[in-house]
Every structure is written in structure tokens, then in C-alpha cells.
Amino acid sequence: MQTPKLPIACPSCSASLQVSRLSCPSCSTEVTGNFPLPPLLRLPADEQAFILQFFLTSGSLKEMAAQMGISYPTVRNRLDDLIEKVKKLTPEE
């Protein structure tokens, strides 16, 4: 059975969704409020997978290129695009 995917956009208007309730499966404690999704969770699944692969290859773009069967410059460009996208999703402190 496949794990349900976390929705990140409203199916009605496409606005970003927020978390409004968290619960503990162990003791049933619940916390409610309006919490924004972290920037990485607001990315589409394929971009999250790319970042996870980057992490699991210890940041080796050369290894990622070999695993993905694409050129190093293509991987580098994709990473640069993701960095810019995450910067826009991250609030300034």
C-alpha cells in the first residue's frame, strides 16, 4: 500500500496549505494552530527527492549525475534552480 502524499496546495484555489493540527499517536495529545509548512515540504515531490538524493550522496554532484544518467552541468543547474526556489520560500529573519 502506498503512503498518502502530503498535499501542499489547496485543491480549490491553489494557495499554499498550512498545518492546523498535529497529534501524537502514542498518547493522543493534539496541538492546534496555524503553522506554515517548512520550505522543503512546499516543494513538489520530485524536487524533494532530488534534495534527498543530494543529501544521501554527501553532496556529490558527480555521483548524482552518474546515478541519474545525466550530465554534471545539468545536475548543477537543477541544484542552482532549487537553491533559488528555496530562498524565495524561506522567510527572512
C-alpha positions in Angstrom: 0.0 0.0 0.0 1.3 3.4 -1.0 1.7 6.1 1.7 -0.6 9.1 1.0 1.1 12.2 -0.3 1.1 15.4 1.8 -0.9 18.0 -0.1 0.9 21.3 -0.4 -1.6 23.4 -2.3 -5.3 24.0 -1.9 -7.2 21.8 -4.4 -9.7 24.7 -4.9 -7.6 27.8 -5.3 -4.0 26.5 -5.4 -2.9 28.6 -2.4 -0.3 27.2 -0.1 -1.8 25.0 2.7 -0.9 25.3 6.4 -0.8 22.7 9.1 -3.6 23.3 11.6 -3.4 20.2 13.8 -0.7 17.9 15.0 -1.3 14.8 17.0 0.7 12.2 18.9 -0.2 8.6 18.0 1.3 7.4 21.3 -0.7 9.5 23.8 -3.3 11.2 21.6 -2.2 14.7 22.6 -3.2 17.3 20.0 -1.8 20.7 19.2 -3.9 23.1 17.0 -3.0 26.4 15.4 -1.9 27.7 12.0 1.7 26.6 11.2 3.2 27.2 7.7 4.8 24.2 6.1 8.6 24.3 6.1 10.1 25.4 2.8 11.3 22.0 1.7 7.9 20.5 2.3 6.4 23.1 0.0 8.4 21.7 -2.9 6.9 19.2 -5.3 7.8 15.5 -4.6 10.4 15.3 -7.5 12.3 18.3 -6.1 12.2 16.9 -2.6 13.6 13.6 -4.0 16.4 15.5 -5.7 17.4 17.2 -2.4 17.2 13.9 -0.6 19.5 12.3 -3.2 21.9 15.2 -2.9 22.0 14.6 0.9 22.4 10.8 0.5 25.3 11.3 -1.9 27.0 13.6 0.6 26.6 16.5 -1.8 28.5 14.8 -4.7 27.0 16.2 -7.9 29.3 13.9 -9.9 27.8 10.9 -8.1 24.3 12.2 -8.6 24.9 12.7 -12.3 26.2 9.2 -12.7 23.2 7.8 -10.7 20.7 9.8 -12.7 22.3 9.2 -16.1 22.6 12.9 -16.9 25.5 15.4 -17.2 27.2 17.1 -14.3 26.2 20.6 -15.6 22.5 19.5 -15.8 22.6 18.4 -12.2 24.4 21.6 -11.2 21.8 23.8 -13.0 19.0 21.9 -11.4 20.6 22.3 -7.9 21.1 26.1 -8.6 17.4 26.4 -9.6 16.3 24.6 -6.4 18.5 26.8 -4.3 16.9 29.9 -5.7 13.4 28.5 -5.3 14.1 27.6 -1.7 15.5 31.1 -1.0 12.1 32.5 -2.2 10.2 30.2 0.1 12.3 30.9 3.1 11.2 33.9 5.2 13.9 36.4 6.1 14.7 36.7 9.8 
